[in-house]
Amino acid sequence: MNTFVILLRGVTPTGKNKVLMAPLRAALEQAGLKNVRTYIQSGNLIAKTNLSQARLEKLVHDLISEKFDGDIVVLARTTEQFRSILTRNPFKKADPARLYVTLLATSPEKLLVKEFLALGYSPDQVRVIDNVVYVLCATQYGDVKANNNFIERKLGVAATTRIYNTIAKLVELSTET
């Protein structure tokens, strides 16, 4: 059985994409996932399952659609894949409070990555490694050009963004027994 970290794109505690974590956790356990846990109210889950990544993403997406009337992008990766995100961080000496990680549904086309990086983001710094975009903010995330919506449009893939510290916390939580 694999432990997965599951990220939901655009979940909010109120409004259009309202999905409360406690009812979602219960629904996922009823659907057969084990040890389902959530971290803060913004769509971060951890669960154990024998399902493949693709089947898990579809299960969570369909369950949210049926039970919560939401059409939410769901991105799941194993704990090992999330640990790799931390290891491959190109900004290891940077303040983690200024570093954002955008997980992409798939690796984007190389030409799109080249065009995306050619745009320049100074004073911010942006790196793409496989299916992850690392954004180091000079000031705050609200000021960056390379925000989640921009990244999705330019790279042509679904994405969801978390601050680096959240990714690190999810890795920590997913390794606890």
C-alpha positions as CSV (number, residue, x, y, z in Angstrom):
1,M,0.0,0.0,0.0
2,N,1.4,3.4,-1.0
3,T,1.1,6.6,0.9
4,F,0.0,9.5,-1.4
5,V,-0.1,13.2,-0.9
6,I,-3.1,14.6,-2.6
7,L,-3.4,18.3,-3.6
8,L,-6.7,19.9,-4.6
9,R,-6.5,23.0,-6.8
10,G,-8.5,26.0,-5.8
11,V,-10.3,24.6,-2.8
12,T,-11.6,27.3,-0.4
13,P,-13.4,27.1,2.9
14,T,-16.2,29.2,1.5
15,G,-17.6,30.2,-1.9
16,K,-17.5,28.4,-5.3
17,N,-15.0,25.6,-4.6
18,K,-16.1,25.0,-1.0
19,V,-15.0,21.5,0.1
20,L,-14.8,21.1,3.8
21,M,-12.0,18.7,4.8
22,A,-13.7,16.7,7.6
23,P,-16.6,15.6,5.3
24,L,-14.2,14.9,2.5
25,R,-12.0,12.9,4.7
26,A,-15.0,10.7,5.8
27,A,-16.1,10.3,2.2
28,L,-12.7,9.2,1.1
29,E,-12.5,6.7,3.9
30,Q,-15.9,5.3,2.9
31,A,-14.6,5.0,-0.7
32,G,-11.8,2.7,0.6
33,L,-8.8,5.0,1.2
34,K,-6.9,4.3,4.5
35,N,-5.5,6.6,7.1
36,V,-6.9,9.7,5.4
37,R,-5.6,12.9,6.9
38,T,-5.9,16.5,6.0
39,Y,-3.6,19.5,6.6
40,I,-5.1,22.9,6.9
41,Q,-8.3,23.8,5.0
42,S,-6.8,24.4,1.6
43,G,-7.0,21.0,0.0
44,N,-4.0,19.0,1.3
45,L,-4.7,15.3,2.0
46,I,-2.6,12.3,2.8
47,A,-4.0,8.7,2.3
48,K,-2.9,5.1,1.8
49,T,-4.2,3.1,-1.1
50,N,-3.3,0.3,-3.5
51,L,-4.7,2.4,-6.4
52,S,-2.5,3.9,-9.1
53,Q,-1.9,7.6,-9.1
54,A,-4.2,8.1,-12.1
55,R,-7.0,6.0,-10.5
56,L,-6.6,7.8,-7.2
57,E,-6.8,11.2,-8.8
58,K,-10.0,10.1,-10.7
59,L,-11.6,8.7,-7.6
60,V,-11.0,11.9,-5.6
61,H,-12.1,14.1,-8.4
62,D,-15.3,12.0,-9.0
63,L,-16.1,11.9,-5.3
64,I,-15.8,15.6,-5.0
65,S,-18.0,16.1,-8.1
66,E,-20.7,13.7,-6.8
67,K,-20.8,14.6,-3.1
68,F,-19.6,18.2,-3.0
69,D,-20.7,19.5,-6.5
70,G,-17.2,20.6,-7.3
71,D,-15.0,20.3,-10.4
72,I,-11.6,20.3,-8.8
73,V,-8.2,19.5,-10.3
74,V,-6.7,16.7,-8.2
75,L,-3.0,16.0,-8.2
76,A,-1.6,13.0,-6.2
77,R,2.0,11.9,-5.8
78,T,3.7,9.4,-3.5
79,T,5.6,10.4,-0.5
80,E,8.8,9.6,-2.3
81,Q,7.8,11.8,-5.2
82,F,7.1,14.7,-2.8
83,R,10.4,14.1,-1.0
84,S,12.1,14.4,-4.5
85,I,10.5,17.8,-4.9
86,L,12.3,18.9,-1.8
87,T,15.6,17.3,-2.8
88,R,15.5,18.8,-6.3
89,N,14.8,22.3,-5.0
90,P,17.1,24.6,-6.9
91,F,16.9,27.4,-4.2
92,K,18.2,25.4,-1.2
93,K,19.7,28.5,0.5
94,A,16.6,30.7,0.0
95,D,14.1,31.6,2.7
96,P,11.4,28.9,2.4
97,A,8.8,31.5,3.2
98,R,9.5,33.0,-0.2
99,L,9.6,29.8,-2.1
100,Y,6.5,28.4,-3.9
101,V,6.2,25.0,-5.5
102,T,3.8,24.4,-8.4
103,L,3.0,20.8,-9.1
104,L,2.1,20.2,-12.7
105,A,-0.3,17.4,-13.8
106,T,2.2,16.2,-16.4
107,S,5.6,17.3,-17.6
108,P,5.0,20.2,-20.1
109,E,6.3,20.2,-23.7
110,K,10.0,21.3,-23.8
111,L,9.2,24.1,-26.3
112,L,6.6,25.5,-24.0
113,V,9.0,25.4,-21.1
114,K,11.7,27.2,-23.1
115,E,9.2,29.9,-24.1
116,F,7.9,30.2,-20.5
117,L,11.4,30.6,-19.1
118,A,12.4,33.1,-21.9
119,L,9.8,35.5,-20.6
120,G,12.0,36.5,-17.6
121,Y,10.6,37.0,-14.1
122,S,13.1,39.4,-12.5
123,P,13.2,40.2,-9.6
124,D,11.6,36.8,-9.0
125,Q,13.4,33.6,-10.0
126,V,11.6,30.6,-11.7
127,R,12.9,27.1,-12.5
128,V,11.1,24.2,-14.1
129,I,12.3,20.7,-13.2
130,D,10.2,17.9,-14.9
131,N,6.7,18.4,-13.6
132,V,7.5,21.0,-10.9
133,V,7.9,24.8,-11.1
134,Y,9.8,26.5,-8.3
135,V,9.1,30.2,-7.8
136,L,11.3,32.2,-5.5
137,C,9.6,35.5,-4.7
138,A,11.5,38.7,-4.3
139,T,8.6,40.2,-2.3
140,Q,5.4,38.2,-2.0
141,Y,3.5,35.6,-4.1
142,G,0.7,38.1,-4.9
143,D,3.2,40.2,-6.8
144,V,4.7,37.4,-9.0
145,K,4.0,37.2,-12.7
146,A,4.5,33.4,-12.6
147,N,1.4,32.6,-10.5
148,N,-0.6,29.4,-10.8
149,N,-3.0,30.6,-13.5
150,F,-0.2,32.1,-15.6
151,I,1.8,28.8,-15.3
152,E,-1.2,26.8,-16.4
153,R,-1.8,29.0,-19.4
154,K,1.8,29.2,-20.6
155,L,2.7,25.5,-20.0
156,G,-0.7,24.1,-21.0
157,V,-1.1,21.8,-18.1
158,A,-3.2,21.8,-14.9
159,A,-1.3,22.9,-11.8
160,T,-1.6,23.7,-8.1
161,T,0.7,25.7,-6.0
162,R,1.8,25.5,-2.4
163,I,4.3,27.4,-0.3
164,Y,7.5,25.3,0.2
165,N,6.9,24.9,3.9
166,T,3.5,23.2,3.2
167,I,5.2,20.7,0.9
168,A,7.8,20.0,3.6
169,K,5.1,19.6,6.3
170,L,3.1,17.2,4.0
171,V,6.2,15.1,3.5
172,E,6.7,15.0,7.2
173,L,3.1,14.0,7.9
174,S,3.1,11.4,5.2
175,T,6.0,9.6,6.8
176,E,4.4,9.4,10.2
177,T,2.9,6.0,11.0
